[in-house]
């Protein structure tokens, strides 16, 4: 048993577990917003001001408004009614550590898949996240999100491939 947990009473342990579960739910909502073309939900996952964002080739920002603008420009591209970029984020292996009652840090592994219908390519990659979280107005928010791509495979979509979507 972790020695720091011995000092906790049952209410503190429950509060710690509830905070960890709330942070996990936040990250899952963030990825669901990414995949569902929900730009407002994407932005709402971050603190209102001053987030540290580093998404490698997509850019580094000192506020989430910058990455939200990139998200809108890339993920929401359409040709007619059809989205040109289709993403799938599957987050795994959360390791969340509370650093106080209102702050936490976490690491995640991401299995990512993207169809780029403009370039007719499919990308599959593994990404590691290094995050920090804070409570803001009583809700957990992402205050740091640094993503490192570990490896990637990009291959052409077969000319026979039929891609369908059911996104708004």
Secondary structure, DSSP 8 states (H G I E B T S, - for coil): --HHHHT--HHHHHHHHHHHHHHHHHHHHHHHHHHTT-HHHHHHTB-SS--EEE-GGG-EESSHHHHHHHHHHHHT-EETTEESEEEEEEEEEEEEEESSSSEEEEEEEEEEEEEETTTTEEEEEEEEEEEEEEEETTEEEEEEEEEEEEEEEEEE--TT--------
